[in-house]
Amino acid sequence: MKSPTRTKYPRVRAAGSNEWKQTTWDDALGRIARLMKADRDANFVATNSDGATVNRWITTGFLAASATTNETAFLTYKVVRSAGMLVFDNQARV
């Protein structure tokens, strides 16, 4: 049985293309950050219809790994929740 090959470099595929192109980590992480910020800016809900502060972002979610330390899990939870994400699950439950 052949073991899977680990991806060493990020790749990106343009919309409508079937070709993946290698990119740099800086470009890949910058693109992810820009797309997440654009989605959060467009869909963040600060208050509900009654005017109560809710600070939620439900159009993006996060799936965490199950094989991490408690410290890593705690920090992941804090980062995801501080961004306003409500859709947050753990791989151990899937």
C-alpha positions in Angstrom: 0.0 0.0 0.0 1.4 3.3 -1.0 1.5 6.0 1.6 -0.1 9.4 0.8 2.1 12.2 -0.3 2.1 15.2 2.0 1.5 18.6 0.4 4.5 20.8 0.9 3.3 23.9 -0.9 -0.1 25.5 -1.1 -1.9 25.4 -4.5 -4.7 27.6 -5.9 -7.2 26.9 -8.7 -8.7 29.9 -10.5 -12.5 29.9 -10.9 -13.6 27.8 -13.9 -10.1 26.3 -14.3 -9.2 22.6 -13.8 -5.5 23.4 -13.2 -4.0 23.8 -9.8 -1.0 26.2 -9.6 1.6 26.3 -6.8 1.7 29.5 -4.8 3.6 30.8 -1.8 2.5 30.5 1.8 2.3 34.3 2.1 0.0 34.6 -0.9 -2.2 31.7 0.2 -2.6 32.9 3.8 -3.1 36.5 2.6 -5.8 35.3 0.2 -7.6 33.3 3.0 -7.4 36.3 5.3 -8.8 38.7 2.6 -11.7 36.3 1.7 -12.6 35.7 5.3 -12.5 39.4 6.1 -14.7 40.2 3.1 -17.2 37.5 4.1 -17.2 38.7 7.7 -17.7 42.4 6.7 -20.6 41.4 4.5 -22.3 39.0 6.9 -21.5 40.0 10.5 -24.5 40.6 12.6 -23.8 43.1 15.5 -27.3 43.3 16.9 -30.5 41.4 16.5 -34.0 42.8 15.6 -34.5 43.8 19.3 -31.3 45.8 19.3 -29.5 43.3 21.6 -25.8 42.9 20.9 -25.2 39.4 19.4 -21.9 39.8 17.5 -22.3 36.7 15.3 -20.9 35.5 12.0 -22.7 32.4 10.7 -21.7 32.3 7.0 -18.3 30.8 7.8 -17.5 27.9 10.1 -14.4 26.2 11.5 -13.6 22.5 12.0 -11.0 21.8 14.6 -8.7 18.8 14.9 -9.3 16.2 17.5 -5.6 15.2 18.0 -4.4 18.4 19.7 -3.5 19.4 23.2 -6.0 21.0 25.6 -4.0 24.2 25.3 -4.2 24.3 21.5 -7.9 23.4 21.6 -8.6 26.3 24.1 -6.7 28.8 22.0 -8.5 27.6 18.8 -11.8 28.1 20.5 -10.9 31.6 21.7 -9.7 32.7 18.3 -12.8 31.3 16.5 -15.3 32.7 19.0 -13.5 36.1 19.1 -14.0 36.4 15.3 -17.8 35.9 16.0 -18.1 32.4 14.4 -20.9 30.4 15.8 -20.4 27.4 13.4 -17.6 25.6 15.2 -17.2 21.8 15.5 -14.6 19.3 16.4 -13.3 16.5 14.2 -13.7 14.0 17.1 -17.5 14.3 16.9 -17.7 13.8 13.1 
